[in-house]
Amino acid sequence: METMGIYIIVAVLILGDILLLKIGLAITKAQERKNMKWVAGSFGIQFGIILFISSPLLLYGMIGSFEEEGNMGAIIAPVVLFSVFIDLNVINVIHKIGLKRSLVVVIFVVGPIIAAMVILGSGLGGSP
């Protein structure tokens, strides 16, 4: 039953993040591909890319390595920066709003995605 609560929290984060992506595109006045079908597809692509890039961190969280080792910032920071860079370019390519405006959208979107990954990694991990 405990994992069901984790799934509900992650689902709420994902749905809220899709809404934040839609709001971010409205704020930046995106001209192309701003209907809900494209927004949901764009979010799916972004989530998949960030999940693929950060999958080693997700596995570290599941096996409990973050609690054992002291300085994980040296591993986490480059992965997050690389994910933000890729996400920035994906938003720019799909919605064609420019890099500066894409940065505004990325600021809205990346936080909940990373929070969902952290909750999944730490909540689903079990100690052996």
Order of alpha helices (4+ residues) and beta strands (2+ residues): alpha-alpha-alpha-alpha-alpha-alpha
